[in-house]
Amino acid sequence: MASGVFGYAAISTRVRAMYSDLLTPQDINRLGDSSDFQSLAGALKSTPYGKYTSSLKDNELTPRRVILQIRQRLADSYSSVIQQAPEQTRPLIKQMYRYFEVGNLKAVLRSIQTVSSWNSDLPAWERVREVLFPYGNFASIPAQAMVDSGNIASAVELLKGTPYESTISFAMKRFSTEQNLFPLEVALDLDYWRGLWSEIKNLSGRDRDMGAKLIGSLMDLNNLMWVIRYKTYHKLSEEELINYTLPFGYRVKDEDVRAIAAGSDIATVVSRIYPNIADVNALLEDPQAGLPKLEYLLKQQVMRQCVSAFIGYPFHIGLPLAYLILSDFEVQDLVVLIEAKSSKLKDDAFRPLLLKTSMIQ
């Protein structure tokens, strides 16, 4: 019964309350109406993010610091869900959360490789720490020690005993030859999603079905965009495309990836998988503009699936997963707004990028 009604009664109630506290599309639009960054920062204080941004002093009110504080709310949401979720589902949610640590690890490695080009008197760690996700007590990487080590090889040595040791050690063989972080980053991404898919398969019943549907849709989005970008921009070989993508997913299958890798018409493959996305051919005529739009449309599909998880039978892992995914998309919207206002972008340059406003009927 722990995985049934009794196991989910408390967390379902809690997650519904948290879900109701998310910003509405109208809220995002109103924030977008802010005249500048300072005005936006002030407007955020009257939202649920206010308790995170209000602690910043005037001289700390920079785009980077506000983004860090906003992401803290997402970190707190993950922590809360992990603590309250039924025991058999916690490994899945913890692995899902690890996405942000993988992002931190990649950011640390990039900073080490580019630190010599920085024009700053600040120590390297002071520059890096503000761009990292506030992963908190779940962190397993010694980020500061890695940055302070000063080179990639020494930093990777510090990953011994972490969940990333074997993956990154193997990828270092190619890095040592090419001095390019791409193999390391790809290896980390693939290992993350394989681990997540494995945790889904460890579940059963409704939990497994909902996990595959929601997280599998995110996986599809990433996998499809990877293979298209690798094919379009990087001109990778068929073998490399297959090696650098996932052979499984919810809707995007191994045969779809292999078809694109082998040279099949990309628009035809995408339209077969997602028949409700219109004008794929037109989108792909100009990849520079069209691929971000395609990614946006795929994210919309994931959002709709997450919203639909709150309709009907509530006693499964789908509700917490859907809430966490929607929370992440909300933070992505806020980051777009913060960067747009701080850069003084015009409305037509950033509003089409806002995910949540697409939910306005």
C-alpha positions in Angstrom: 0.0 0.0 0.0 3.0 2.3 0.4 3.0 2.9 -3.3 -0.8 3.3 -3.5 -3.3 5.7 -2.0 -1.7 5.9 1.5 1.8 6.3 0.1 0.8 9.3 -2.0 -2.0 10.9 0.0 0.3 13.4 1.8 2.7 14.2 -1.1 -0.2 14.6 -3.6 -1.8 17.2 -1.3 1.5 19.0 -0.8 2.4 19.0 -4.4 -1.1 20.3 -5.4 -0.6 23.2 -3.0 2.9 23.9 -4.5 1.5 23.6 -8.0 -1.1 26.3 -7.2 1.7 28.6 -6.1 3.4 28.5 -9.5 3.1 31.7 -11.6 0.3 32.0 -14.1 0.8 32.9 -17.7 -0.7 36.2 -16.9 1.9 36.7 -14.1 4.7 36.0 -16.6 3.2 38.5 -19.0 2.9 41.2 -16.3 6.5 40.6 -15.3 7.4 41.0 -18.9 5.8 44.4 -18.9 8.4 45.7 -16.4 10.3 48.7 -17.9 13.8 47.5 -16.9 15.7 45.1 -14.8 15.3 47.1 -11.6 11.5 47.2 -12.1 11.4 43.5 -12.8 13.4 42.8 -9.6 10.9 44.9 -7.7 7.9 43.1 -9.2 9.4 39.7 -8.3 9.1 40.7 -4.6 5.3 40.4 -4.8 5.5 36.9 -6.2 6.4 33.6 -4.4 10.0 34.3 -5.4 9.9 37.4 -3.2 11.2 35.6 -0.1 14.3 34.6 -2.1 15.1 37.9 -3.8 14.1 40.2 -0.9 17.2 39.3 1.0 19.5 40.9 -1.6 20.9 44.3 -0.8 20.8 47.0 -3.4 24.4 46.5 -4.3 23.8 42.8 -4.7 20.8 43.3 -7.0 22.5 42.0 -10.2 21.0 39.8 -12.8 23.4 36.9 -11.9 22.5 37.1 -8.1 18.7 37.4 -8.8 18.9 34.3 -11.1 20.8 32.4 -8.3 18.1 33.3 -5.8 15.3 32.3 -8.1 16.9 28.9 -8.7 17.1 28.4 -5.0 13.3 28.1 -5.0 13.6 25.2 -7.5 16.3 23.6 -5.4 14.0 23.8 -2.3 11.1 22.3 -4.3 13.3 19.3 -5.2 14.4 18.9 -1.6 10.9 19.0 -0.4 9.6 16.4 -2.9 12.5 14.1 -2.3 11.9 14.1 1.4 8.1 13.4 1.1 8.1 11.0 -1.9 7.4 7.3 -1.3 10.7 5.5 -0.6 10.7 3.5 -3.8 10.5 6.6 -6.0 13.2 8.7 -4.3 16.1 7.3 -6.4 14.3 8.5 -9.5 13.7 12.0 -8.2 17.3 12.2 -6.9 18.6 11.2 -10.3 16.3 13.7 -11.9 17.7 16.4 -9.7 21.2 15.4 -10.6 20.6 17.1 -13.9 21.6 20.4 -12.2 24.7 18.9 -10.7 25.7 17.6 -14.2 25.2 21.2 -15.4 27.4 22.5 -12.6 30.1 20.0 -13.4 30.2 21.0 -17.0 30.3 24.7 -16.0 33.2 24.0 -13.7 35.1 22.2 -16.4 34.5 25.0 -18.9 35.6 27.6 -16.4 38.9 25.8 -15.8 39.6 25.7 -19.6 38.8 29.4 -20.1 40.0 31.0 -16.9 43.2 32.3 -18.6 41.0 34.4 -21.0 39.1 36.1 -18.2 39.7 39.8 -17.7 39.0 40.0 -13.9 40.9 40.5 -10.7 38.5 38.2 -8.9 39.7 34.7 -8.0 38.4 32.0 -10.4 36.0 30.5 -7.8 34.4 33.8 -7.1 33.6 34.1 -10.8 32.2 30.6 -11.1 30.2 30.2 -7.9 27.5 32.6 -8.9 26.7 30.8 -12.2 26.3 27.4 -10.5 22.9 25.9 -9.5 22.5 26.0 -5.7 22.5 22.2 -5.4 22.9 22.3 -1.6 23.4 19.2 0.6 22.9 16.8 -2.3 26.2 17.9 -4.0 28.7 15.2 -4.6 31.4 17.1 -6.6 34.1 19.3 -4.9 33.4 22.2 -7.2 35.7 24.8 -5.5 38.6 22.4 -5.2 38.2 21.5 -8.9 38.2 25.2 -10.0 41.2 25.9 -7.7 43.1 22.9 -9.2 43.7 24.9 -12.3 43.6 22.2 -15.0 41.2 19.6 -16.3 43.3 16.6 -15.5 43.7 17.6 -11.8 40.1 18.5 -11.5 39.0 15.1 -12.9 41.2 13.4 -10.4 39.1 15.0 -7.6 36.0 13.2 -9.0 37.2 9.9 -7.6 34.5 8.4 -5.5 31.7 10.4 -7.0 28.9 9.2 -9.4 30.8 10.7 -12.3 34.2 9.0 -11.8 34.0 6.1 -14.3 32.1 8.1 -17.0 34.5 11.0 -17.0 37.6 8.9 -16.6 36.8 7.0 -19.8 36.0 10.2 -21.7 39.3 11.7 -20.6 41.1 9.4 -23.1 39.7 11.4 -26.0 40.0 14.8 -24.2 43.7 14.1 -23.7 44.1 13.7 -27.5 41.8 16.6 -28.6 41.9 19.0 -25.7 38.2 19.5 -26.4 35.5 19.3 -23.7 32.8 18.1 -26.1 33.5 14.3 -25.4 33.4 14.9 -21.6 30.1 16.8 -21.8 28.5 14.3 -24.1 29.5 11.4 -21.9 28.1 13.1 -18.8 24.8 13.9 -20.6 24.4 10.4 -21.9 25.3 8.8 -18.5 22.7 11.1 -16.8 19.8 10.1 -19.1 20.7 6.4 -19.0 20.6 6.5 -15.2 17.3 8.3 -15.3 15.8 5.8 -17.7 17.1 2.9 -15.5 15.4 4.4 -12.4 12.1 4.6 -14.3 12.4 0.9 -15.3 12.9 0.1 -11.6 9.4 1.3 -10.8 6.2 -0.5 -11.5 2.5 0.1 -12.4 1.3 3.7 -12.6 4.6 5.1 -11.3 6.5 3.5 -14.1 4.0 4.5 -16.8 3.9 8.2 -15.6 7.6 8.3 -15.2 8.2 7.0 -18.7 5.6 9.5 -20.1 6.8 12.6 -18.4 10.5 12.1 -18.1 10.6 10.2 -21.4 9.1 13.2 -23.1 11.9 15.3 -21.8 14.4 12.7 -22.9 12.8 12.7 -26.4 13.2 16.5 -26.6 16.9 16.3 -25.8 17.6 13.3 -27.9 15.9 14.7 -31.0 17.5 18.1 -30.7 20.9 16.5 -30.1 20.8 14.4 -33.3 19.4 17.3 -35.4 22.0 19.7 -34.2 24.9 17.2 -34.5 23.8 16.5 -38.0 23.1 20.1 -39.0 25.8 22.0 -37.3 28.6 19.6 -36.4 28.3 17.4 -39.5 29.1 14.3 -37.4 29.4 10.9 -39.1 26.6 8.4 -38.9 28.5 6.3 -36.3 29.3 9.4 -34.2 25.6 10.5 -34.3 24.5 7.1 -33.0 27.2 7.0 -30.3 26.3 10.5 -29.1 22.6 9.9 -28.7 20.3 7.6 -26.8 18.9 4.4 -28.3 15.6 4.6 -26.3 12.8 7.1 -25.3 9.1 7.5 -25.0 8.2 8.5 -28.5 11.6 9.0 -30.1 13.0 5.5 -30.8 16.3 4.2 -31.8 15.1 3.7 -35.4 14.2 7.4 -35.6 17.7 8.5 -34.4 19.3 6.0 -36.8 17.1 7.3 -39.7 18.3 10.9 -39.2 21.9 9.7 -38.7 21.7 7.7 -42.0 20.5 10.8 -43.9 16.7 10.5 -43.9 14.8 13.8 -44.3 14.8 15.3 -40.8 11.4 17.1 -41.3 9.8 13.8 -42.4 11.0 12.0 -39.3 10.0 14.7 -36.9 6.5 15.0 -38.5 6.0 11.3 -38.1 6.8 11.4 -34.4 5.0 14.7 -33.8 2.2 14.9 -36.3 0.6 17.9 -34.4 3.6 20.1 -35.0 2.9 22.1 -38.1 5.3 23.4 -40.8 8.3 21.4 -39.7 9.7 21.7 -43.2 9.5 25.5 -43.0 11.2 25.4 -39.6 14.1 23.4 -40.8 14.7 25.5 -43.9 16.6 28.0 -41.7 18.0 25.9 -38.9 19.5 29.0 -37.1 16.1 30.4 -36.5 14.0 27.2 -36.9 15.7 24.8 -34.4 15.1 27.0 -31.3 11.5 27.3 -32.4 11.2 23.5 -32.8 12.7 23.1 -29.3 10.2 25.6 -28.0 7.3 23.6 -29.6 8.6 20.4 -28.1 8.8 21.9 -24.7 5.2 23.0 -25.1 4.3 19.4 -25.6 6.0 18.4 -22.4 4.3 21.2 -20.5 0.9 20.1 -21.7 1.6 16.5 -20.6 2.6 17.8 -17.2 -0.5 19.9 -16.7 -2.6 16.9 -17.8 -1.0 14.8 -15.0 -2.9 16.9 -12.4 -6.2 15.7 -14.0 -7.7 12.4 -12.9 -6.2 9.8 -10.5 -3.7 11.6 -8.3 -1.9 8.8 -6.4 1.2 8.2 -8.5 4.7 9.8 -9.0 3.4 11.7 -12.0 2.2 14.7 -9.9 5.5 15.4 -8.2 7.4 14.9 -11.5 5.1 17.1 -13.4 5.4 19.8 -10.8 9.2 19.7 -10.8 9.3 19.9 -14.6 6.9 22.8 -14.7 8.9 24.6 -12.0 12.0 24.3 -14.0 10.3 25.7 -17.1 9.0 28.6 -15.0 12.5 29.4 -13.8 13.7 29.2 -17.5 11.1 31.9 -18.3 12.2 34.1 -15.5 15.8 33.8 -16.6 14.8 34.9 -20.1 13.0 37.9 -18.6 15.9 38.8 -16.3 18.4 38.6 -19.1 16.1 40.4 -21.5 15.5 43.3 -19.2 19.1 43.7 -18.1 20.1 43.7 -21.8 17.3 46.2 -22.7 15.8 43.9 -25.4 12.6 44.8 -27.1 9.5 42.7 -26.5 9.6 40.9 -29.9 13.1 39.7 -29.1 12.1 37.8 -25.9 8.4 37.3 -25.6 8.3 34.5 -28.2 10.8 32.6 -26.0 8.5 32.5 -23.0 7.1 29.0 -22.5 4.4 29.7 -19.9 2.6 32.3 -21.9 1.9 29.7 -24.6 -0.6 28.1 -22.0 -2.9 31.1 -22.3 -6.0 29.8 -24.1 
